[in-house]
Amino acid sequence: MLLSRSDLGRRGEEIAAAFLRQAGYRLLKRNYICPSGELDLICYHQGVLVFVEVKTRREDAAGDPEENITPAKQRRLERAARTWLAAHGPPNCSYRFDAVSVVLPEQGDARVRHIVEAFAPRR
């Protein structure tokens, strides 16, 4: 059964969250939405606040899902992260932007790849 685009994205986020939890990340928030944009996952890991963009596709033949994190998308993620930081106070730690690529083929297991520091914020 083919998932709708929104269901595919939601399923990818569930898989990414489980993958990160298994790797020792503590999930703080899912789908943080503000006027600046949306942050898929906000996590804490080894003293670092991690804003995670999840990209999900059915197949990877069209390229890696994280290739869709364009410079414009990066700017929106940075603005949303600044909004979250302003609302929750400055962290007593550093932060970074990761990406999790999830490929959900029609048959077979999901393929997950975690890209640590997928891009560096412009300060």
Secondary structure, 3 states (H helix, E strand, C coil): CCCCHHHHHHHHHHHHHHHHHHCCCEEEEEEEEECCEEEEEEEEECCEEEEEEEEEECCCCCCCHHHHCCHHHHHHHHHHHHHHHHHHCCCCCEEEEEEEEEECCCCCCCEEEEEEEEECCCC
